[in-house]
Amino acid sequence: MAFLINNLQYYLQVDVIESQFSILCEKVNSVHDFEAIRLAHDHFLTSLLGHSFLFMKPMHHCLTEILSLCTQFTQLMKQDAQLTDEHDQQLKHIQKTFQRQSGLLFTLLSGFRSQQSSPHLAQLLLRIDFNKVFSSAVASHKDLQ
């Protein structure tokens, strides 16, 4: 769980926000009229939303579900109670749902990559699937169908 979230956070911070902010700063420093700066800022915001996958409903839903599962897991682990059967069932549900959602996320990202030639997205996929865990799981899931 932490591995996926860390890589998503790194992608958003470095590959999306910092790179787009750098482009915005270059544009702002090269123009001298307000309208050009406003347009550059609009482009900056649109790029942030686009590269963050917030315009793609399936991707947005998948990311929201993954983050919700992380919150559920954290809340479950914060409880001081002993691990009961109920806790065990909740953990298994979280694990199963996380595996399904992270596999879906990888599939969506892979499909999105084939439509867009973004080096940052390719780097995210490489970081997430460096040991071929996700691609193997997706391939074995397709074989079962």
Residue frames as a rotation matrix with the C-alpha (Angstrom) as fourth column:
MET 1
0.573 0.820 0.000 0.00
0.820 -0.573 0.000 0.00
0.000 0.000 -1.000 0.00
ALA 2
0.538 -0.429 -0.725 2.70
0.127 -0.809 0.573 2.46
-0.833 -0.401 -0.381 1.03
PHE 3
-0.501 -0.774 0.389 4.74
0.482 0.124 0.867 1.64
-0.719 0.622 0.311 -2.07
LEU 4
-0.178 0.524 0.833 1.93
0.961 -0.088 0.261 2.60
0.210 0.847 -0.488 -4.43
ILE 5
0.815 0.534 -0.225 0.97
0.576 -0.787 0.219 5.73
-0.060 -0.308 -0.949 -2.49
ASN 6
0.218 -0.822 -0.526 4.60
0.222 -0.483 0.847 6.89
-0.951 -0.301 0.077 -2.25
ASN 7
-0.661 -0.488 0.570 5.06
0.622 0.068 0.780 6.51
-0.420 0.870 0.259 -6.00
LEU 8
0.191 0.802 0.566 1.80
0.925 -0.340 0.170 8.30
0.329 0.491 -0.807 -6.76
GLN 9
0.806 0.080 -0.586 2.75
0.400 -0.804 0.441 11.12
-0.436 -0.590 -0.680 -4.41
TYR 10
-0.222 -0.959 -0.177 6.20
0.309 -0.242 0.920 11.41
-0.925 0.150 0.350 -5.99
TYR 11
-0.472 0.123 0.873 4.66
0.882 0.054 0.469 11.47
0.010 0.991 -0.134 -9.47
LEU 12
0.572 0.795 0.201 2.20
0.780 -0.604 0.165 14.20
0.252 0.063 -0.966 -8.50
GLN 13
0.707 -0.318 -0.632 4.77
0.254 -0.720 0.646 16.31
-0.660 -0.617 -0.428 -6.67
VAL 14
-0.239 -0.954 -0.180 7.78
0.054 -0.198 0.979 16.03
-0.970 0.224 0.099 -8.96
ASP 15
-0.752 -0.138 0.644 6.52
0.585 0.309 0.750 14.99
-0.303 0.941 -0.152 -12.37
VAL 16
0.107 0.870 0.481 3.30
0.935 -0.253 0.250 17.01
0.339 0.423 -0.840 -12.35
ILE 17
0.843 0.366 -0.395 3.38
0.504 -0.794 0.339 19.98
-0.190 -0.485 -0.854 -9.97
GLU 18
0.199 -0.843 -0.500 7.06
0.179 -0.470 0.864 20.91
-0.964 -0.261 0.057 -10.11
SER 19
-0.617 -0.458 0.640 7.42
0.681 0.096 0.726 20.43
-0.394 0.884 0.253 -13.86
GLN 20
0.161 0.757 0.634 4.26
0.907 -0.367 0.208 22.39
0.390 0.541 -0.745 -14.63
PHE 21
0.797 0.075 -0.599 5.23
0.420 -0.782 0.460 25.11
-0.434 -0.619 -0.655 -12.16
SER 22
-0.252 -0.960 -0.124 8.60
0.398 -0.219 0.891 25.44
-0.882 0.175 0.437 -13.86
ILE 23
-0.487 0.174 0.856 6.85
0.862 -0.061 0.503 25.90
0.140 0.983 -0.120 -17.21
LEU 24
0.627 0.779 0.015 4.54
0.751 -0.610 0.253 28.50
0.206 -0.148 -0.967 -15.65
CYS 25
0.488 -0.509 -0.709 7.45
0.339 -0.638 0.691 30.45
-0.804 -0.578 -0.139 -14.16
GLU 26
-0.590 -0.722 0.361 9.28
0.592 -0.083 0.802 30.49
-0.549 0.687 0.477 -17.49
LYS 27
-0.160 0.629 0.761 6.18
0.894 -0.235 0.382 31.79
0.419 0.741 -0.525 -19.24
VAL 28
0.785 0.477 -0.394 5.48
0.613 -0.689 0.388 34.44
-0.086 -0.546 -0.833 -16.58
ASN 29
0.179 -0.816 -0.549 9.08
0.313 -0.482 0.818 35.66
-0.933 -0.319 0.170 -16.75
SER 30
-0.683 -0.510 0.524 9.04
0.616 -0.016 0.788 35.87
-0.393 0.860 0.325 -20.53
VAL 31
-0.131 0.703 0.699 5.83
0.767 -0.375 0.520 37.88
0.628 0.605 -0.490 -21.00
HIS 32
-0.936 -0.289 -0.199 4.84
0.351 -0.741 -0.573 41.30
0.018 -0.607 0.795 -19.75
ASP 33
-0.550 0.801 0.235 1.11
-0.640 -0.585 0.498 41.57
0.537 0.123 0.835 -20.15
PHE 34
-0.490 0.409 0.770 -1.53
-0.748 0.257 -0.612 40.38
-0.448 -0.876 0.180 -17.73
GLU 35
0.548 0.796 -0.256 -3.60
-0.810 0.430 -0.399 38.46
-0.208 0.426 0.881 -20.28
ALA 36
0.198 -0.567 -0.800 -0.64
-0.511 0.637 -0.577 36.28
0.837 0.523 -0.164 -21.29
ILE 37
-0.815 -0.476 0.331 0.07
-0.503 0.296 -0.812 35.55
0.288 -0.828 -0.481 -17.62
ARG 38
-0.121 0.866 0.485 -3.58
-0.832 0.178 -0.526 34.70
-0.542 -0.467 0.699 -17.01
LEU 39
0.657 0.330 -0.678 -3.58
-0.704 0.589 -0.396 32.33
0.269 0.738 0.619 -19.99
ALA 40
-0.302 -0.847 -0.438 -0.37
-0.447 0.532 -0.719 30.71
0.842 -0.022 -0.539 -18.75
HIS 41
-0.753 0.084 0.652 -1.95
-0.633 0.176 -0.754 30.23
-0.178 -0.981 -0.079 -15.34
ASP 42
0.363 0.932 0.010 -5.08
-0.853 0.337 -0.398 28.72
-0.374 0.136 0.918 -16.89
HIS 43
0.426 -0.300 -0.853 -2.88
-0.547 0.666 -0.507 26.35
0.720 0.683 0.119 -18.88
PHE 44
-0.680 -0.706 0.198 -0.99
-0.535 0.293 -0.793 25.49
0.502 -0.644 -0.577 -15.68
LEU 45
-0.382 0.618 0.687 -4.21
-0.764 0.207 -0.612 24.60
-0.520 -0.758 0.393 -13.84
THR 46
0.643 0.636 -0.426 -5.56
-0.763 0.488 -0.424 22.59
-0.062 0.598 0.799 -16.76
SER 47
0.047 -0.729 -0.683 -2.29
-0.514 0.568 -0.642 20.69
0.856 0.381 -0.348 -17.05
LEU 48
-0.766 -0.296 0.571 -2.30
-0.640 0.261 -0.723 19.92
0.065 -0.919 -0.390 -13.33
LEU 49
0.077 0.896 0.438 -5.82
-0.772 0.332 -0.542 18.54
-0.631 -0.296 0.717 -13.53
GLY 50
0.677 0.186 -0.712 -5.08
-0.690 0.497 -0.526 16.57
0.256 0.848 0.464 -16.68
HIS 51
-0.195 -0.859 -0.473 -1.84
-0.456 0.506 -0.732 15.03
0.868 0.073 -0.490 -15.46
SER 52
-0.756 0.001 0.655 -3.48
-0.640 0.210 -0.739 14.24
-0.138 -0.978 -0.158 -12.12
PHE 53
-0.893 0.402 -0.203 -6.13
0.230 0.795 0.562 12.19
0.387 0.455 -0.802 -13.95
LEU 54
-0.727 0.642 -0.244 -8.96
0.114 -0.238 -0.965 14.17
-0.677 -0.729 0.099 -12.39
PHE 55
-0.339 0.608 -0.718 -10.71
-0.895 -0.444 0.047 14.56
-0.290 0.658 0.694 -15.74
MET 56
-0.503 0.111 -0.857 -10.92
-0.433 0.826 0.361 10.79
0.749 0.552 -0.367 -16.23
LYS 57
0.307 0.755 0.580 -13.83
-0.889 0.010 0.458 9.44
0.340 -0.656 0.674 -14.19
PRO 58
0.842 0.029 -0.538 -12.63
0.072 0.983 0.166 5.81
0.534 -0.179 0.826 -13.98
MET 59
-0.150 -0.979 -0.137 -9.14
0.481 0.049 -0.875 6.90
0.864 -0.197 0.464 -12.94
HIS 60
-0.443 0.057 0.895 -10.48
-0.582 -0.777 -0.239 9.45
0.682 -0.626 0.378 -10.46
HIS 61
0.633 0.750 0.190 -12.82
-0.669 0.408 0.621 6.86
0.388 -0.520 0.760 -8.94
CYS 62
0.623 -0.469 -0.626 -10.02
0.391 0.880 -0.270 4.30
0.677 -0.076 0.732 -8.72
LEU 63
-0.468 -0.843 0.267 -7.65
0.215 -0.401 -0.891 6.74
0.857 -0.359 0.369 -7.00
THR 64
-0.145 0.518 0.843 -10.38
-0.825 -0.534 0.186 7.83
0.546 -0.668 0.505 -4.60
GLU 65
0.840 0.479 -0.256 -11.12
-0.309 0.809 0.500 4.21
0.447 -0.340 0.827 -3.72
ILE 66
0.209 -0.853 -0.479 -7.43
0.553 0.507 -0.661 3.45
0.806 -0.126 0.578 -3.13
LEU 67
-0.633 -0.448 0.631 -7.03
-0.180 -0.707 -0.684 6.45
0.753 -0.546 0.368 -0.85
SER 68
0.270 0.817 0.510 -10.21
-0.844 -0.055 0.534 5.51
0.464 -0.575 0.674 1.00
LEU 69
0.776 -0.045 -0.629 -8.82
0.163 0.978 0.131 2.01
0.609 -0.204 0.767 1.56
CYS 70
-0.322 -0.946 -0.031 -5.63
0.398 -0.106 -0.911 3.51
0.859 -0.306 0.410 2.96
THR 71
-0.426 0.262 0.866 -7.70
-0.699 -0.704 -0.131 5.57
0.575 -0.661 0.483 5.38
GLN 72
0.689 0.723 -0.052 -9.72
-0.559 0.577 0.596 2.51
0.461 -0.381 0.802 6.41
PHE 73
0.422 -0.626 -0.656 -6.53
0.474 0.769 -0.429 0.54
0.773 -0.130 0.621 6.97
THR 74
-0.591 -0.676 0.441 -5.00
0.034 -0.567 -0.823 3.33
0.806 -0.471 0.358 9.05
GLN 75
-0.059 0.660 0.749 -8.11
-0.883 -0.385 0.270 3.67
0.467 -0.645 0.606 11.19
LEU 76
0.822 0.353 -0.447 -8.23
-0.183 0.907 0.379 -0.08
0.540 -0.230 0.810 11.74
MET 77
0.098 -0.887 -0.451 -4.58
0.583 0.418 -0.696 -0.15
0.806 -0.195 0.558 12.79
LYS 78
-0.517 -0.269 0.813 -5.04
-0.339 -0.807 -0.483 2.77
0.786 -0.525 0.326 15.20
GLN 79
0.584 0.791 0.181 -7.54
-0.524 0.197 0.829 0.83
0.620 -0.579 0.529 17.25
ASP 80
-0.280 -0.729 0.624 -6.06
-0.944 0.091 -0.318 -0.45
0.176 -0.678 -0.714 20.49
ALA 81
0.574 0.616 0.539 -8.15
-0.718 0.695 -0.029 -3.60
-0.393 -0.370 0.842 20.53
GLN 82
-0.384 -0.633 0.672 -6.71
-0.225 0.770 0.597 -7.03
-0.895 0.078 -0.438 19.96
LEU 83
-0.705 0.090 -0.704 -6.98
-0.703 0.044 0.710 -8.48
0.095 0.995 0.032 16.49
THR 84
-0.217 0.737 0.640 -10.40
-0.359 0.550 -0.754 -10.11
-0.908 -0.393 0.145 16.45
ASP 85
-0.385 0.175 0.906 -12.11
0.721 0.670 0.177 -12.12
-0.576 0.722 -0.384 13.76
GLU 86
0.720 0.694 -0.025 -13.96
0.560 -0.601 -0.570 -8.96
-0.411 0.397 -0.821 12.76
HIS 87
0.436 -0.664 -0.607 -10.68
-0.502 -0.740 0.449 -7.07
-0.747 0.109 -0.656 12.39
ASP 88
-0.531 -0.659 0.532 -9.25
0.019 0.619 0.785 -9.96
-0.847 0.427 -0.316 10.42
GLN 89
0.074 0.663 0.745 -12.24
0.889 0.296 -0.351 -9.94
-0.453 0.688 -0.567 8.07
GLN 90
0.876 0.230 -0.424 -11.93
0.092 -0.943 -0.320 -6.18
-0.474 0.241 -0.847 7.60
LEU 91
0.010 -0.962 -0.273 -8.21
-0.506 -0.240 0.829 -6.51
-0.863 0.130 -0.489 6.84
LYS 92
-0.522 -0.159 0.838 -8.86
0.474 0.763 0.439 -9.24
-0.710 0.626 -0.323 4.29
HIS 93
0.527 0.781 0.334 -11.55
0.766 -0.267 -0.585 -7.12
-0.368 0.564 -0.739 2.65
ILE 94
0.711 -0.339 -0.616 -9.23
-0.321 -0.936 0.144 -4.10
-0.625 0.095 -0.775 2.52
GLN 95
-0.347 -0.919 0.187 -6.42
-0.273 0.289 0.917 -6.23
-0.897 0.267 -0.352 1.09
LYS 96
-0.280 0.311 0.908 -8.63
0.768 0.640 0.018 -7.83
-0.576 0.703 -0.418 -1.56
THR 97
0.774 0.633 0.028 -10.18
0.546 -0.643 -0.538 -4.53
-0.322 0.431 -0.843 -2.59
PHE 98
0.454 -0.696 -0.557 -6.78
-0.445 -0.718 0.535 -2.80
-0.772 0.005 -0.636 -2.65
GLN 99
-0.521 -0.660 0.541 -5.33
0.123 0.570 0.813 -5.50
-0.844 0.490 -0.216 -4.89
ARG 100
0.080 0.646 0.759 -8.28
0.932 0.221 -0.287 -5.21
-0.353 0.730 -0.585 -7.26
GLN 101
0.907 0.323 -0.272 -8.17
0.248 -0.929 -0.274 -1.40
-0.341 0.181 -0.922 -7.34
SER 102
0.169 -0.916 -0.364 -4.38
-0.434 -0.401 0.807 -1.20
-0.885 0.022 -0.465 -7.71
GLY 103
-0.502 -0.270 0.822 -4.56
0.517 0.667 0.535 -3.68
-0.693 0.694 -0.196 -10.59
LEU 104
0.481 0.758 0.440 -7.30
0.852 -0.287 -0.437 -1.60
-0.205 0.586 -0.784 -12.18
LEU 105
0.747 -0.276 -0.605 -5.20
-0.153 -0.957 0.247 1.54
-0.647 -0.092 -0.757 -11.68
PHE 106
-0.341 -0.932 0.123 -2.25
-0.128 0.175 0.976 -0.09
-0.931 0.317 -0.179 -13.41
THR 107
-0.279 0.327 0.903 -4.47
0.868 0.488 0.092 -1.21
-0.410 0.810 -0.419 -16.29
LEU 108
0.783 0.621 -0.036 -5.97
0.565 -0.735 -0.374 2.28
-0.259 0.273 -0.927 -16.64
LEU 109
0.449 -0.702 -0.552 -2.55
-0.341 -0.706 0.621 3.94
-0.826 -0.091 -0.556 -16.50
SER 110
-0.509 -0.648 0.566 -1.18
0.243 0.523 0.817 1.52
-0.826 0.553 -0.108 -19.08
GLY 111
0.084 0.645 0.759 -4.10
0.975 0.105 -0.197 2.24
-0.207 0.757 -0.620 -21.39
PHE 112
0.891 0.221 -0.397 -3.75
0.208 -0.975 -0.075 5.96
-0.404 -0.016 -0.915 -20.86
ARG 113
0.021 -0.974 -0.226 -0.03
-0.176 -0.226 0.958 5.74
-0.984 0.020 -0.176 -21.62
SER 114
-0.442 -0.180 0.879 -0.73
0.721 0.512 0.468 4.15
-0.534 0.840 -0.096 -25.00
GLN 115
0.530 0.712 0.460 -2.94
0.847 -0.467 -0.254 7.14
0.034 0.524 -0.851 -25.86
GLN 116
0.975 -0.196 0.109 -0.51
-0.207 -0.972 0.112 9.78
0.084 -0.132 -0.988 -24.63
SER 117
0.415 -0.896 -0.158 3.24
0.578 0.394 -0.714 10.01
0.702 0.205 0.682 -25.04
SER 118
0.760 -0.116 0.640 4.07
-0.494 -0.742 0.453 11.40
0.422 -0.660 -0.621 -21.61
PRO 119
-0.138 -0.882 -0.450 7.54
-0.092 0.464 -0.881 10.56
0.986 -0.080 -0.145 -20.31
HIS 120
-0.594 -0.046 0.803 6.33
-0.774 -0.240 -0.586 11.27
0.219 -0.970 0.107 -16.77
LEU 121
0.491 0.835 0.249 3.53
-0.861 0.509 -0.012 8.74
-0.137 -0.209 0.968 -17.05
ALA 122
0.587 -0.376 -0.717 5.94
-0.174 0.807 -0.565 6.18
0.790 0.456 0.409 -18.48
GLN 123
-0.528 -0.826 0.199 8.24
-0.323 -0.021 -0.946 6.84
0.785 -0.564 -0.255 -15.52
LEU 124
-0.182 0.560 0.808 5.35
-0.978 -0.020 -0.207 6.38
-0.100 -0.828 0.552 -13.07
LEU 125
0.813 0.510 -0.281 4.46
-0.554 0.826 -0.105 3.05
0.179 0.241 0.954 -14.65
LEU 126
0.178 -0.842 -0.509 8.10
-0.070 0.505 -0.860 1.97
0.982 0.188 0.031 -14.52
ARG 127
-0.639 -0.411 0.650 8.38
-0.623 -0.219 -0.751 2.91
0.451 -0.885 -0.116 -10.84
ILE 128
0.154 0.797 0.584 5.14
-0.965 0.249 -0.086 1.15
-0.214 -0.550 0.807 -9.93
ASP 129
0.943 0.322 0.086 5.84
-0.282 0.909 -0.308 -1.99
-0.177 0.266 0.947 -11.95
PHE 130
0.195 -0.957 -0.213 9.63
-0.978 -0.172 -0.122 -2.20
0.080 0.232 -0.969 -11.73
ASN 131
-0.706 -0.468 0.532 9.45
-0.560 0.828 -0.015 -5.84
-0.434 -0.308 -0.847 -10.58
LYS 132
-0.732 0.439 -0.522 6.53
-0.420 0.312 0.852 -6.75
0.537 0.843 -0.044 -12.89
VAL 133
-0.892 0.451 0.031 4.12
0.215 0.483 -0.849 -7.49
-0.398 -0.751 -0.527 -10.02
PHE 134
-0.160 0.894 -0.419 1.25
-0.379 -0.447 -0.810 -5.49
-0.911 0.029 0.411 -11.53
SER 135
-0.138 0.094 -0.986 1.80
-0.990 -0.002 0.138 -6.52
0.011 0.996 0.094 -15.14
SER 136
-0.920 -0.199 -0.339 2.04
-0.200 0.979 -0.031 -10.18
0.338 0.039 -0.940 -14.10
ALA 137
-0.704 0.710 0.031 -1.15
0.185 0.225 -0.957 -9.92
-0.686 -0.668 -0.289 -12.05
VAL 138
-0.006 0.697 -0.717 -2.99
-0.717 -0.502 -0.483 -8.25
-0.697 0.511 0.503 -14.93
ALA 139
-0.423 -0.229 -0.877 -1.72
-0.846 0.446 0.292 -10.88
0.324 0.865 -0.382 -17.38
SER 140
-0.991 0.051 -0.125 -2.73
0.091 0.937 -0.337 -13.77
0.100 -0.345 -0.933 -15.10
HIS 141
-0.432 0.890 -0.145 -6.14
-0.101 -0.208 -0.973 -12.18
-0.896 -0.406 0.180 -14.54
LYS 142
-0.020 0.387 -0.922 -6.66
-0.961 -0.260 -0.088 -12.00
-0.274 0.885 0.377 -18.31
ASP 143
-0.753 -0.330 -0.569 -5.65
-0.502 0.848 0.173 -15.66
0.426 0.416 -0.804 -18.63
LEU 144
-0.890 0.438 0.124 -8.32
0.166 0.567 -0.807 -16.64
-0.424 -0.697 -0.578 -16.10
GLN 145
-0.177 0.884 -0.432 -11.08
-0.508 -0.458 -0.729 -14.98
-0.843 0.090 0.531 -18.10
